[in-house]
Amino acid sequence: EFEVITHTGERGETIFANESGLVFTPKRAPQYLIVRKSNPLLSSVPAACPLQARLGLVGAKTLAVQIDNPSDASFNGTLHLTQSAGVGNSGQRGIKLKPGETSKLLNFASAPSTNSEIMAGLRIESEGTVMLELAPRRFRPLADAMLSEGRIVSDGDAKIASQQSIAVSIAPEPLPGLNSPVVKINYQCAEGWKFFRVVPADSHSHGIVGAPAGFGLWVYGDGRNASPRLRIVDATGQTFQPTAAAIDWTGWRYLEFDFNAPAGHWGGANDGVIHFPIRWDTLFLLDNVSRQKSEGTLYLASPALIYP
């Protein structure tokens, strides 16, 4: 049962829904339908819980699923890995989120005979309803030395003072499944246009194998809202600069750069289309988009290429 209210607050007719649908007469002005009585059909619909999830590697031998619960509501369900290859233990886990629990990390160890790739998608269900699905993809780990042997350089306005450093370090908090050191980045800059780039050592600046759809790594954020980017160069000499979510969090979070998403590009064919093969230009770029005085510390771990 619905009561029709006009945009000026006037009450209109009462209309009823049945199993075949809801019929009402549209008007030129806005109308609002107000539920006045409990509807058993609506009551049977599962409560909405807008979960988000990301798949990524931790080290070379662990597939991690990071689940975000932005609603803070409780949730009970089951996670299924789909079309998985290279995962050793069961591809099914129960998920139980308490009220106020905003994140959960589930790890799946790789099979002993797994080669350098792990493949998986996921499906999350609750009470027989599919709440979230991610298509299967292949994850290929990159050597930790890609980051640890890289150089960090400042870029932007040369007149703006800055300091930056990169070093191998121990993580401030453990990343479950990771038993190796991580890369620590310190940065500081005055007010103005400034950003920092981690460029690969000469030994790692060769081409990237195949046609990846993206790049992922774990970032221990500092909550400074800097914008993370990277740069790749295609076969025509065209440079692309994909961007990921602003680092507005603290702690470990999996960050993914989608090569198929719209991105800044210049040079070469300059047509916005990636012409494979590609190579690295900048492994990680941190942009101080606010142009305010800023300083902070990030930790990076477990870089990997992502293939469809």
Contacts in CASP RR format, 6 or more apart in sequence:
PFRMAT RR
TARGET T0000
AUTHOR 0000-0000-0000
METHOD contacts of the structure
MODEL  1
EFEVITHTGERGETIFANESGLVFTPKRAPQYLIVRKSNPLLSSVPAACP
LQARLGLVGAKTLAVQIDNPSDASFNGTLHLTQSAGVGNSGQRGIKLKPG
ETSKLLNFASAPSTNSEIMAGLRIESEGTVMLELAPRRFRPLADAMLSEG
RIVSDGDAKIASQQSIAVSIAPEPLPGLNSPVVKINYQCAEGWKFFRVVP
ADSHSHGIVGAPAGFGLWVYGDGRNASPRLRIVDATGQTFQPTAAAIDWT
GWRYLEFDFNAPAGHWGGANDGVIHFPIRWDTLFLLDNVSRQKSEGTLYL
ASPALIYP
1 14 0 8 1.000
1 15 0 8 1.000
1 16 0 8 1.000
1 17 0 8 1.000
1 35 0 8 1.000
1 36 0 8 1.000
1 37 0 8 1.000
1 39 0 8 1.000
2 14 0 8 1.000
2 15 0 8 1.000
2 16 0 8 1.000
2 17 0 8 1.000
2 22 0 8 1.000
2 24 0 8 1.000
2 33 0 8 1.000
2 34 0 8 1.000
2 35 0 8 1.000
2 36 0 8 1.000
3 11 0 8 1.000
3 12 0 8 1.000
3 14 0 8 1.000
3 33 0 8 1.000
3 34 0 8 1.000
3 36 0 8 1.000
4 11 0 8 1.000
4 12 0 8 1.000
4 13 0 8 1.000
4 14 0 8 1.000
4 15 0 8 1.000
4 24 0 8 1.000
4 31 0 8 1.000
4 32 0 8 1.000
4 33 0 8 1.000
4 34 0 8 1.000
5 11 0 8 1.000
5 12 0 8 1.000
5 31 0 8 1.000
5 32 0 8 1.000
5 33 0 8 1.000
5 34 0 8 1.000
6 12 0 8 1.000
6 27 0 8 1.000
6 29 0 8 1.000
6 30 0 8 1.000
6 31 0 8 1.000
6 32 0 8 1.000
7 29 0 8 1.000
7 30 0 8 1.000
7 31 0 8 1.000
7 32 0 8 1.000
14 36 0 8 1.000
15 22 0 8 1.000
15 23 0 8 1.000
15 24 0 8 1.000
15 33 0 8 1.000
16 22 0 8 1.000
17 39 0 8 1.000
17 41 0 8 1.000
19 41 0 8 1.000
24 31 0 8 1.000
24 33 0 8 1.000
35 42 0 8 1.000
46 126 0 8 1.000
46 127 0 8 1.000
46 129 0 8 1.000
47 73 0 8 1.000
48 71 0 8 1.000
49 69 0 8 1.000
49 71 0 8 1.000
49 73 0 8 1.000
49 75 0 8 1.000
49 126 0 8 1.000
49 131 0 8 1.000
50 70 0 8 1.000
50 71 0 8 1.000
51 67 0 8 1.000
51 68 0 8 1.000
51 69 0 8 1.000
51 75 0 8 1.000
51 124 0 8 1.000
51 131 0 8 1.000
51 132 0 8 1.000
52 67 0 8 1.000
52 68 0 8 1.000
52 70 0 8 1.000
52 132 0 8 1.000
53 65 0 8 1.000
53 66 0 8 1.000
53 67 0 8 1.000
53 68 0 8 1.000
53 122 0 8 1.000
53 124 0 8 1.000
53 132 0 8 1.000
53 134 0 8 1.000
54 65 0 8 1.000
54 66 0 8 1.000
54 254 0 8 1.000
54 256 0 8 1.000
55 63 0 8 1.000
55 64 0 8 1.000
55 65 0 8 1.000
55 120 0 8 1.000
55 121 0 8 1.000
55 122 0 8 1.000
55 134 0 8 1.000
55 137 0 8 1.000
55 139 0 8 1.000
56 63 0 8 1.000
56 64 0 8 1.000
56 65 0 8 1.000
56 66 0 8 1.000
56 139 0 8 1.000
56 216 0 8 1.000
56 254 0 8 1.000
56 256 0 8 1.000
56 302 0 8 1.000
56 304 0 8 1.000
57 63 0 8 1.000
57 64 0 8 1.000
57 118 0 8 1.000
57 139 0 8 1.000
57 141 0 8 1.000
57 302 0 8 1.000
57 304 0 8 1.000
58 64 0 8 1.000
58 107 0 8 1.000
58 175 0 8 1.000
58 176 0 8 1.000
58 177 0 8 1.000
58 178 0 8 1.000
58 218 0 8 1.000
58 301 0 8 1.000
58 302 0 8 1.000
59 141 0 8 1.000
59 177 0 8 1.000
59 178 0 8 1.000
59 180 0 8 1.000
59 301 0 8 1.000
59 302 0 8 1.000
60 110 0 8 1.000
60 116 0 8 1.000
60 141 0 8 1.000
61 109 0 8 1.000
61 110 0 8 1.000
61 114 0 8 1.000
62 107 0 8 1.000
62 108 0 8 1.000
62 109 0 8 1.000
62 110 0 8 1.000
62 177 0 8 1.000
62 178 0 8 1.000
63 81 0 8 1.000
63 87 0 8 1.000
63 107 0 8 1.000
63 108 0 8 1.000
63 109 0 8 1.000
63 110 0 8 1.000
63 118 0 8 1.000
63 120 0 8 1.000
63 139 0 8 1.000
64 105 0 8 1.000
64 106 0 8 1.000
64 107 0 8 1.000
64 108 0 8 1.000
64 176 0 8 1.000
64 177 0 8 1.000
64 254 0 8 1.000
65 79 0 8 1.000
65 105 0 8 1.000
65 106 0 8 1.000
65 107 0 8 1.000
65 108 0 8 1.000
65 122 0 8 1.000
66 103 0 8 1.000
66 104 0 8 1.000
66 105 0 8 1.000
66 253 0 8 1.000
66 254 0 8 1.000
67 79 0 8 1.000
67 95 0 8 1.000
67 97 0 8 1.000
67 103 0 8 1.000
67 104 0 8 1.000
67 105 0 8 1.000
67 106 0 8 1.000
67 124 0 8 1.000
68 102 0 8 1.000
68 103 0 8 1.000
69 75 0 8 1.000
69 97 0 8 1.000
69 100 0 8 1.000
69 101 0 8 1.000
69 102 0 8 1.000
69 103 0 8 1.000
69 104 0 8 1.000
70 102 0 8 1.000
72 99 0 8 1.000
72 100 0 8 1.000
72 101 0 8 1.000
72 102 0 8 1.000
73 97 0 8 1.000
73 99 0 8 1.000
73 100 0 8 1.000
74 97 0 8 1.000
74 98 0 8 1.000
74 99 0 8 1.000
74 100 0 8 1.000
74 101 0 8 1.000
75 95 0 8 1.000
75 96 0 8 1.000
75 97 0 8 1.000
75 126 0 8 1.000
76 95 0 8 1.000
76 96 0 8 1.000
76 97 0 8 1.000
76 126 0 8 1.000
77 94 0 8 1.000
77 95 0 8 1.000
77 96 0 8 1.000
77 124 0 8 1.000
77 125 0 8 1.000
77 126 0 8 1.000
77 127 0 8 1.000
77 131 0 8 1.000
78 92 0 8 1.000
78 93 0 8 1.000
78 94 0 8 1.000
78 95 0 8 1.000
78 124 0 8 1.000
78 125 0 8 1.000
78 126 0 8 1.000
79 92 0 8 1.000
79 93 0 8 1.000
79 94 0 8 1.000
79 95 0 8 1.000
79 106 0 8 1.000
79 122 0 8 1.000
79 123 0 8 1.000
79 124 0 8 1.000
80 91 0 8 1.000
80 92 0 8 1.000
80 122 0 8 1.000
80 123 0 8 1.000
80 124 0 8 1.000
80 125 0 8 1.000
81 87 0 8 1.000
81 91 0 8 1.000
81 92 0 8 1.000
81 108 0 8 1.000
81 120 0 8 1.000
81 121 0 8 1.000
81 122 0 8 1.000
82 120 0 8 1.000
82 121 0 8 1.000
82 122 0 8 1.000
82 123 0 8 1.000
82 133 0 8 1.000
82 136 0 8 1.000
83 119 0 8 1.000
83 120 0 8 1.000
83 121 0 8 1.000
83 136 0 8 1.000
84 91 0 8 1.000
84 118 0 8 1.000
84 119 0 8 1.000
84 120 0 8 1.000
84 121 0 8 1.000
84 136 0 8 1.000
85 117 0 8 1.000
85 118 0 8 1.000
85 119 0 8 1.000
85 120 0 8 1.000
86 110 0 8 1.000
86 111 0 8 1.000
86 114 0 8 1.000
86 117 0 8 1.000
86 118 0 8 1.000
86 119 0 8 1.000
87 108 0 8 1.000
87 109 0 8 1.000
87 110 0 8 1.000
87 111 0 8 1.000
87 118 0 8 1.000
87 120 0 8 1.000
88 108 0 8 1.000
88 109 0 8 1.000
88 110 0 8 1.000
88 111 0 8 1.000
88 112 0 8 1.000
88 114 0 8 1.000
89 108 0 8 1.000
89 109 0 8 1.000
91 108 0 8 1.000
93 106 0 8 1.000
95 104 0 8 1.000
95 106 0 8 1.000
95 124 0 8 1.000
97 104 0 8 1.000
105 176 0 8 1.000
107 176 0 8 1.000
107 177 0 8 1.000
108 120 0 8 1.000
110 118 0 8 1.000
116 140 0 8 1.000
116 141 0 8 1.000
117 138 0 8 1.000
117 139 0 8 1.000
117 140 0 8 1.000
118 138 0 8 1.000
118 139 0 8 1.000
119 136 0 8 1.000
119 137 0 8 1.000
119 138 0 8 1.000
119 139 0 8 1.000
120 136 0 8 1.000
120 137 0 8 1.000
120 139 0 8 1.000
121 134 0 8 1.000
121 135 0 8 1.000
121 136 0 8 1.000
121 137 0 8 1.000
122 132 0 8 1.000
122 133 0 8 1.000
122 134 0 8 1.000
123 130 0 8 1.000
123 132 0 8 1.000
123 133 0 8 1.000
123 134 0 8 1.000
124 130 0 8 1.000
124 131 0 8 1.000
124 132 0 8 1.000
124 133 0 8 1.000
125 131 0 8 1.000
135 308 0 8 1.000
137 213 0 8 1.000
137 306 0 8 1.000
137 307 0 8 1.000
137 308 0 8 1.000
138 306 0 8 1.000
138 307 0 8 1.000
138 308 0 8 1.000
139 304 0 8 1.000
139 305 0 8 1.000
139 306 0 8 1.000
139 307 0 8 1.000
140 209 0 8 1.000
140 212 0 8 1.000
140 304 0 8 1.000
140 305 0 8 1.000
140 306 0 8 1.000
140 307 0 8 1.000
141 302 0 8 1.000
141 303 0 8 1.000
141 304 0 8 1.000
142 303 0 8 1.000
142 304 0 8 1.000
142 305 0 8 1.000
143 204 0 8 1.000
144 180 0 8 1.000
144 181 0 8 1.000
144 183 0 8 1.000
144 301 0 8 1.000
144 302 0 8 1.000
144 303 0 8 1.000
145 201 0 8 1.000
145 204 0 8 1.000
146 200 0 8 1.000
146 204 0 8 1.000
146 283 0 8 1.000
146 303 0 8 1.000
147 183 0 8 1.000
147 198 0 8 1.000
147 217 0 8 1.000
147 283 0 8 1.000
147 284 0 8 1.000
147 300 0 8 1.000
147 303 0 8 1.000
148 168 0 8 1.000
148 181 0 8 1.000
148 183 0 8 1.000
149 200 0 8 1.000
149 201 0 8 1.000
149 203 0 8 1.000
149 204 0 8 1.000
150 166 0 8 1.000
150 198 0 8 1.000
150 199 0 8 1.000
150 200 0 8 1.000
150 201 0 8 1.000
150 204 0 8 1.000
150 283 0 8 1.000
151 166 0 8 1.000
151 198 0 8 1.000
151 199 0 8 1.000
151 201 0 8 1.000
152 164 0 8 1.000
152 165 0 8 1.000
152 166 0 8 1.000
152 185 0 8 1.000
152 196 0 8 1.000
152 197 0 8 1.000
152 198 0 8 1.000
152 199 0 8 1.000
153 164 0 8 1.000
153 196 0 8 1.000
153 197 0 8 1.000
153 199 0 8 1.000
154 162 0 8 1.000
154 164 0 8 1.000
154 189 0 8 1.000
154 194 0 8 1.000
154 195 0 8 1.000
154 196 0 8 1.000
154 197 0 8 1.000
155 194 0 8 1.000
155 195 0 8 1.000
155 196 0 8 1.000
155 197 0 8 1.000
156 193 0 8 1.000
156 194 0 8 1.000
156 195 0 8 1.000
157 192 0 8 1.000
157 193 0 8 1.000
157 194 0 8 1.000
160 189 0 8 1.000
160 190 0 8 1.000
160 191 0 8 1.000
160 192 0 8 1.000
160 193 0 8 1.000
160 194 0 8 1.000
161 189 0 8 1.000
161 190 0 8 1.000
162 187 0 8 1.000
162 188 0 8 1.000
162 189 0 8 1.000
162 190 0 8 1.000
162 194 0 8 1.000
162 196 0 8 1.000
163 186 0 8 1.000
163 187 0 8 1.000
163 188 0 8 1.000
163 189 0 8 1.000
164 185 0 8 1.000
164 186 0 8 1.000
164 187 0 8 1.000
164 188 0 8 1.000
164 196 0 8 1.000
165 185 0 8 1.000
165 186 0 8 1.000
166 183 0 8 1.000
166 184 0 8 1.000
166 185 0 8 1.000
166 198 0 8 1.000
167 183 0 8 1.000
167 184 0 8 1.000
168 181 0 8 1.000
168 182 0 8 1.000
168 183 0 8 1.000
168 184 0 8 1.000
169 181 0 8 1.000
169 182 0 8 1.000
169 183 0 8 1.000
169 184 0 8 1.000
169 299 0 8 1.000
170 181 0 8 1.000
170 182 0 8 1.000
171 178 0 8 1.000
171 181 0 8 1.000
171 182 0 8 1.000
171 220 0 8 1.000
171 252 0 8 1.000
171 299 0 8 1.000
171 301 0 8 1.000
172 220 0 8 1.000
172 251 0 8 1.000
172 299 0 8 1.000
173 220 0 8 1.000
173 251 0 8 1.000
173 252 0 8 1.000
175 182 0 8 1.000
175 218 0 8 1.000
175 220 0 8 1.000
175 252 0 8 1.000
175 301 0 8 1.000
175 302 0 8 1.000
178 218 0 8 1.000
178 301 0 8 1.000
178 302 0 8 1.000
180 301 0 8 1.000
182 220 0 8 1.000
182 299 0 8 1.000
182 300 0 8 1.000
182 301 0 8 1.000
183 299 0 8 1.000
183 300 0 8 1.000
183 301 0 8 1.000
184 297 0 8 1.000
184 298 0 8 1.000
184 299 0 8 1.000
185 196 0 8 1.000
185 198 0 8 1.000
185 284 0 8 1.000
185 286 0 8 1.000
185 297 0 8 1.000
185 298 0 8 1.000
185 299 0 8 1.000
185 300 0 8 1.000
186 295 0 8 1.000
186 296 0 8 1.000
186 297 0 8 1.000
187 196 0 8 1.000
187 286 0 8 1.000
187 294 0 8 1.000
187 295 0 8 1.000
187 296 0 8 1.000
187 297 0 8 1.000
187 298 0 8 1.000
188 294 0 8 1.000
188 295 0 8 1.000
188 296 0 8 1.000
189 288 0 8 1.000
189 293 0 8 1.000
189 294 0 8 1.000
189 295 0 8 1.000
190 293 0 8 1.000
191 291 0 8 1.000
191 292 0 8 1.000
191 293 0 8 1.000
192 288 0 8 1.000
192 291 0 8 1.000
192 292 0 8 1.000
193 288 0 8 1.000
193 291 0 8 1.000
194 288 0 8 1.000
194 291 0 8 1.000
195 285 0 8 1.000
195 286 0 8 1.000
195 287 0 8 1.000
195 288 0 8 1.000
196 285 0 8 1.000
196 286 0 8 1.000
197 231 0 8 1.000
197 282 0 8 1.000
197 284 0 8 1.000
197 285 0 8 1.000
197 286 0 8 1.000
198 282 0 8 1.000
198 283 0 8 1.000
198 284 0 8 1.000
198 285 0 8 1.000
199 281 0 8 1.000
199 282 0 8 1.000
199 283 0 8 1.000
200 280 0 8 1.000
200 283 0 8 1.000
204 280 0 8 1.000
205 279 0 8 1.000
205 280 0 8 1.000
206 279 0 8 1.000
207 277 0 8 1.000
207 278 0 8 1.000
207 279 0 8 1.000
207 280 0 8 1.000
208 232 0 8 1.000
208 277 0 8 1.000
208 278 0 8 1.000
208 279 0 8 1.000
208 280 0 8 1.000
208 305 0 8 1.000
209 305 0 8 1.000
210 276 0 8 1.000
210 277 0 8 1.000
210 307 0 8 1.000
211 276 0 8 1.000
211 277 0 8 1.000
211 307 0 8 1.000
212 259 0 8 1.000
212 278 0 8 1.000
212 305 0 8 1.000
212 306 0 8 1.000
212 307 0 8 1.000
213 258 0 8 1.000
213 259 0 8 1.000
213 260 0 8 1.000
213 306 0 8 1.000
213 307 0 8 1.000
213 308 0 8 1.000
214 242 0 8 1.000
214 256 0 8 1.000
214 257 0 8 1.000
214 258 0 8 1.000
214 259 0 8 1.000
214 260 0 8 1.000
214 305 0 8 1.000
214 306 0 8 1.000
215 230 0 8 1.000
215 242 0 8 1.000
215 256 0 8 1.000
215 257 0 8 1.000
215 259 0 8 1.000
215 303 0 8 1.000
215 304 0 8 1.000
215 305 0 8 1.000
215 306 0 8 1.000
216 254 0 8 1.000
216 255 0 8 1.000
216 256 0 8 1.000
216 257 0 8 1.000
216 303 0 8 1.000
216 304 0 8 1.000
216 305 0 8 1.000
216 306 0 8 1.000
217 254 0 8 1.000
217 255 0 8 1.000
217 284 0 8 1.000
217 300 0 8 1.000
217 301 0 8 1.000
217 302 0 8 1.000
217 303 0 8 1.000
217 304 0 8 1.000
218 252 0 8 1.000
218 253 0 8 1.000
218 254 0 8 1.000
218 255 0 8 1.000
218 300 0 8 1.000
218 301 0 8 1.000
218 302 0 8 1.000
219 228 0 8 1.000
219 247 0 8 1.000
219 252 0 8 1.000
219 253 0 8 1.000
219 254 0 8 1.000
219 255 0 8 1.000
219 298 0 8 1.000
219 299 0 8 1.000
219 300 0 8 1.000
220 250 0 8 1.000
220 251 0 8 1.000
220 252 0 8 1.000
220 253 0 8 1.000
220 298 0 8 1.000
220 299 0 8 1.000
220 300 0 8 1.000
220 301 0 8 1.000
221 247 0 8 1.000
221 249 0 8 1.000
221 250 0 8 1.000
221 251 0 8 1.000
221 252 0 8 1.000
221 253 0 8 1.000
221 298 0 8 1.000
221 299 0 8 1.000
222 247 0 8 1.000
222 250 0 8 1.000
222 296 0 8 1.000
222 297 0 8 1.000
222 298 0 8 1.000
223 247 0 8 1.000
223 248 0 8 1.000
223 249 0 8 1.000
223 250 0 8 1.000
224 247 0 8 1.000
224 294 0 8 1.000
224 296 0 8 1.000
225 246 0 8 1.000
225 247 0 8 1.000
225 248 0 8 1.000
225 289 0 8 1.000
225 290 0 8 1.000
226 246 0 8 1.000
226 247 0 8 1.000
226 286 0 8 1.000
226 287 0 8 1.000
226 288 0 8 1.000
226 289 0 8 1.000
226 294 0 8 1.000
227 243 0 8 1.000
227 246 0 8 1.000
227 247 0 8 1.000
227 286 0 8 1.000
227 287 0 8 1.000
227 289 0 8 1.000
228 243 0 8 1.000
228 244 0 8 1.000
228 245 0 8 1.000
228 246 0 8 1.000
228 247 0 8 1.000
228 255 0 8 1.000
228 257 0 8 1.000
228 284 0 8 1.000
228 285 0 8 1.000
228 286 0 8 1.000
228 287 0 8 1.000
229 241 0 8 1.000
229 242 0 8 1.000
229 243 0 8 1.000
229 244 0 8 1.000
229 257 0 8 1.000
229 282 0 8 1.000
229 285 0 8 1.000
229 286 0 8 1.000
229 287 0 8 1.000
230 241 0 8 1.000
230 242 0 8 1.000
230 257 0 8 1.000
230 282 0 8 1.000
230 283 0 8 1.000
230 284 0 8 1.000
230 285 0 8 1.000
231 239 0 8 1.000
231 240 0 8 1.000
231 241 0 8 1.000
231 280 0 8 1.000
231 281 0 8 1.000
231 282 0 8 1.000
231 285 0 8 1.000
232 239 0 8 1.000
232 240 0 8 1.000
232 242 0 8 1.000
232 259 0 8 1.000
232 274 0 8 1.000
232 278 0 8 1.000
232 279 0 8 1.000
232 280 0 8 1.000
232 281 0 8 1.000
233 239 0 8 1.000
233 240 0 8 1.000
233 278 0 8 1.000
233 279 0 8 1.000
233 280 0 8 1.000
233 281 0 8 1.000
234 240 0 8 1.000
234 268 0 8 1.000
234 269 0 8 1.000
234 274 0 8 1.000
234 275 0 8 1.000
234 276 0 8 1.000
234 277 0 8 1.000
234 278 0 8 1.000
235 275 0 8 1.000
235 276 0 8 1.000
235 277 0 8 1.000
235 278 0 8 1.000
236 267 0 8 1.000
236 268 0 8 1.000
236 269 0 8 1.000
236 275 0 8 1.000
237 267 0 8 1.000
237 268 0 8 1.000
237 269 0 8 1.000
238 265 0 8 1.000
238 266 0 8 1.000
238 267 0 8 1.000
238 268 0 8 1.000
238 269 0 8 1.000
238 270 0 8 1.000
238 271 0 8 1.000
238 272 0 8 1.000
238 274 0 8 1.000
238 275 0 8 1.000
239 265 0 8 1.000
239 266 0 8 1.000
239 267 0 8 1.000
239 268 0 8 1.000
239 281 0 8 1.000
240 259 0 8 1.000
240 263 0 8 1.000
240 264 0 8 1.000
240 265 0 8 1.000
240 272 0 8 1.000
240 274 0 8 1.000
241 263 0 8 1.000
241 264 0 8 1.000
241 265 0 8 1.000
241 285 0 8 1.000
242 257 0 8 1.000
242 258 0 8 1.000
242 259 0 8 1.000
242 261 0 8 1.000
242 263 0 8 1.000
243 257 0 8 1.000
243 263 0 8 1.000
244 255 0 8 1.000
244 256 0 8 1.000
244 257 0 8 1.000
245 255 0 8 1.000
246 289 0 8 1.000
247 298 0 8 1.000
256 306 0 8 1.000
259 274 0 8 1.000
263 272 0 8 1.000
265 272 0 8 1.000
269 275 0 8 1.000
283 303 0 8 1.000
284 300 0 8 1.000
286 298 0 8 1.000
288 294 0 8 1.000
END
